[in-house]
Amino acid sequence: MLNPYGEPSDGLSTPNPRQWMGTRLLNSQRTGMARCFIWALLLGWALGCAPPPPASPPNILLIVVDTLRADHVGLYGHERETTPNLDRLAADGSFFRRAYAQSSWTLPSMTSLLTGLLPHRHGVGRDPDVARRFGRLAPEIPTLAEQLLAVGYATGAIVNNVFLAPEFGLQRGFGEDYDYQGASKASIRSAEESVDAALAWIEPSRHPYFLLLHFMEPHLFYDPAPQVRGTFTGDGEPPIPVPFGSDRAIRVLKKSRPGPASEELEYLKRLYDEEILAVDRAMGRLFGELEKRSDWENTVVIVTADHGEEFFDHGGFEHGHTLYGELTRVPLVVHGPGLDLGEIGGVVEHVDLSRGILGLAGVPSDKGLGGDDLFSTIKRGEMLEPGTSISENTLYGPARLSYLDGDYRMHLLPEEKRVEIWELNADGLETRRLVSPESNREIERMKLALAARRGHLSASAVAEGPELSEKELSQLMALGYLNEE
């Protein structure tokens, strides 16, 4: 059989796929209140028990941690205690075992999260033919903030990645409360400073509110703050330069291609974990302060990431160059009224989260969005299907598209006319690449499923983009996204 490009495909034979384990959902009924309500109606409120007033729309706090891969989070099984505060939040809420971002770098991923559209539909990514050309969100595409503002929400954002600069269009709906400070590798607004800004913005008069809070620490440079430095790395002489992230240091690391037991690679991961710990401590302070406020019980907190980070899992480092699970599988923790559901299985993606946020706020469902209303589904106590997910638009190298369906994932490289099929483990990560004849059957099935959902298999076009300032260009170069010309 032929692959989607009409050419022979290769791979290993596949073992039997695992049986999908269903979702644990709790759907308790408050029978006492319901009985009281019925008696009150029958007896003319003689029992003095009036029905509860309609619930007011919840506050929505959306926290995005830049470059945070799920398997370096404690509740996802990481060996080091990187996220004790996030773990506690999940213990009283819910977390999704297999959540995916729509891309492996910030601009298209965040645009999908803030619009509910897949990258090929919003067109905000990098032009594969012009290195310095990036797409900008078209004015006719509404953002989450615009739609929430229209139904009475106060909206604010505290963001730190240069790909969240106003020039890309994601500031719409936040007005003057779009607090953007572009980072370089060597200079970022810290998580603690970002939490200070968030607490200053959240006031009793702002209710209900939608706040986007973005943390930058796990992104290169790896230069942990003094209060966490040495927690996992110790106080010995580092085998790599710290701060780590210079172009020269990265080139040396990539050239050496350290193996899994490499001292340098292990130290690098520990530095990364210390950056995560710094964010978690700041989040812990934020949660503690918010718990003291009267509207905490009516606040939905969502914590996720825009993408992950590769540590030579598939032969590379950093992010943006592939769509494998280490870059697209992200943590997703939710906490708030009715969301104490524990671990939830099934595949979900950021466009589901986007649509779910609109549902929480009572915004009418738009069938044109790419996902399903995440919160409506789990609050009804419904089982999540094994599920599908699309990720696309890479920052470096050849164009890629991935389609995940249950326990398998297809990676397409249109320019190379090549396709890969991978079996996934219980965490949704690629573990074994398949070849014919099993891969051919799986390719044909996934090709039809993907075409039915998306309509085509070509690389996505990029929308008309902004003219970036010299400062923004220099920040992109400092972050390693652009080369000097």
FENVENSUL-V474291 format. One record per helix or strand of 3 or more residues. SS is the DSSP state (H for helix, E for strand). FROM is the first residue (numbers start at 1). TO is the last residue. If there is no record, write none. Layout:
# FENVENSUL-V474291
((SS & FROM & TO) (SS & FROM & TO))
This chain:
# FENVENSUL-V474291
((H & 31 & 42) (E & 59 & 65) (H & 70 & 72) (H & 74 & 76) (H & 84 & 91) (E & 94 & 100) (H & 106 & 115) (H & 119 & 122) (H & 144 & 150) (E & 154 & 159) (H & 162 & 164) (H & 166 & 168) (H & 175 & 177) (E & 178 & 180) (H & 191 & 201) (E & 209 & 215) (H & 247 & 256) (H & 263 & 291) (H & 296 & 298) (E & 299 & 305) (H & 325 & 328) (E & 332 & 335) (E & 342 & 349) (H & 350 & 360) (H & 374 & 379) (E & 388 & 392) (E & 401 & 405) (E & 408 & 413) (H & 414 & 416) (E & 418 & 424) (E & 430 & 434) (H & 438 & 454) (H & 470 & 478))
